[in-house]
Amino acid sequence: HSPLRALYRCVCEKVVKVLRGKVCVRRTHAYIFSECTHGQAESVLATFDLYSKKHASFSIGPEKGVFLDEVIRREAPLRVLELGMHCGYTSVRILRLLPAFGKLLTAEMDPLTAEKGEEILLVAGFKNSQFQVLPCSSAEAISSLASHLGEDQLDLVVMDHDPEQYLPDLLVLQRENLLSKHSVLILNQVVKAGAQAVLEYLTTKPHSYTVCQQVKDMLEVRCHMDREES
Ligand SMILES: C[S@@+](CC[C@H](N)C(=O)[O-])C[C@H]1O[C@@H](n2cnc3c(N)ncnc32)[C@H](O)[C@@H]1O
């Protein structure tokens, strides 16, 4: 990994980004809707991956997707919160690995995106009893969690919304006692400047959080909230 090679890769990525243009929710949705086999989650994911090869996309993609799959298979979460659904790629990855009595709550701030993303989850064959799309900001979604979870806590939280929001949202989840000693956090886009605050916070709380492993810019963090801070 020489600095020259890293610079070359960075320039290539920037050029590809410019050539691909901006992420378009309507175009992404239309492509997935018309090209995938309805009712088959794996086909929906493969179609997203195909789309991302040719167009600008926010999807986490297959490499980070497999990393997330491994965490879900290992932890077998029942209550999952996703912040930043976009068109539903990550939601589909999560839902296909949840047991029938598991539940995904997913927040998406942009109303059109929330509507299109929800449609993709239905196209993939999931039922409304398995997920709830919260068309609001992460902060509003978190403040409404008690009404969805009752006494339950979150087993898995996936943050892929606005890195500036990661720390404030984590602090509220913590304060509202929504995380347990078994909870796992997945943070995407941790190389973005906005994520610096949450990374610094996590390192100052070694008795509450352990940063476990990372693939690309996605990080797994384990919670052990029952231990006292020293
Ligand atoms: C990078 S995309 C998520 C991609 C998704 N994980 C996937 O793989 O398809 C980020 C999404 O978060 C949404 N978002 C940004 N800030 C948010 C916030 N504060 N609350 C809720 N959603 C937010 C954006 O509208 C966008 O759709």
The ligand as an SDF file (V2000), in Angstrom:
LIG
                    3D

 27 29  0  0  0  0  0  0  0  0999 V2000
  -25.7290    6.3140    2.6340 C   0  0  0  0  0  0  0  0  0  0  0  0
  -27.4730    6.2800    2.5450 S   0  0  0  0  0  0  0  0  0  0  0  0
  -27.8770    4.7070    3.2850 C   0  0  0  0  0  0  0  0  0  0  0  0
  -27.6200    3.5490    2.3480 C   0  0  0  0  0  0  0  0  0  0  0  0
  -28.1340    2.2300    2.8330 C   0  0  0  0  0  0  0  0  0  0  0  0
  -27.4440    1.7800    4.0040 N   0  0  0  0  0  0  0  0  0  0  0  0
  -27.9920    1.1800    1.7330 C   0  0  0  0  0  0  0  0  0  0  0  0
  -27.0940    0.3430    1.7910 O   0  0  0  0  0  0  0  0  0  0  0  0
  -28.7850    1.2370    0.7940 O   0  0  0  0  0  0  0  0  0  0  0  0
  -27.9070    7.4320    3.7950 C   0  0  0  0  0  0  0  0  0  0  0  0
  -29.4050    7.6950    3.9140 C   0  0  0  0  0  0  0  0  0  0  0  0
  -29.6260    8.3050    5.1750 O   0  0  0  0  0  0  0  0  0  0  0  0
  -30.6130    9.3030    5.0580 C   0  0  0  0  0  0  0  0  0  0  0  0
  -30.3780   10.2400    6.1740 N   0  0  0  0  0  0  0  0  0  0  0  0
  -29.4300   11.2040    6.2680 C   0  0  0  0  0  0  0  0  0  0  0  0
  -29.4980   11.8080    7.4600 N   0  0  0  0  0  0  0  0  0  0  0  0
  -30.4950   11.2100    8.1510 C   0  0  0  0  0  0  0  0  0  0  0  0
  -31.0390   11.3830    9.4510 C   0  0  0  0  0  0  0  0  0  0  0  0
  -30.5400   12.2870   10.3100 N   0  0  0  0  0  0  0  0  0  0  0  0
  -32.0720   10.5920    9.8040 N   0  0  0  0  0  0  0  0  0  0  0  0
  -32.5750    9.6640    8.9710 C   0  0  0  0  0  0  0  0  0  0  0  0
  -32.1010    9.4570    7.7300 N   0  0  0  0  0  0  0  0  0  0  0  0
  -31.0700   10.2150    7.3190 C   0  0  0  0  0  0  0  0  0  0  0  0
  -30.4100    9.8950    3.6740 C   0  0  0  0  0  0  0  0  0  0  0  0
  -31.5980   10.4850    3.2030 O   0  0  0  0  0  0  0  0  0  0  0  0
  -29.9680    8.6540    2.8740 C   0  0  0  0  0  0  0  0  0  0  0  0
  -31.0680    8.0570    2.2390 O   0  0  0  0  0  0  0  0  0  0  0  0
  1  2  1  0
  2  3  1  0
  2 10  1  0
  3  4  1  0
  4  5  1  0
  5  6  1  0
  5  7  1  0
  7  8  2  0
  7  9  1  0
 10 11  1  0
 11 12  1  0
 11 26  1  0
 12 13  1  0
 13 14  1  0
 13 24  1  0
 14 15  1  0
 14 23  1  0
 15 16  2  0
 16 17  1  0
 17 18  1  0
 17 23  2  0
 18 19  1  0
 18 20  2  0
 20 21  1  0
 21 22  2  0
 22 23  1  0
 24 25  1  0
 24 26  1  0
 26 27  1  0
M  CHG  2   2   1   9  -1
M  END
$$$$
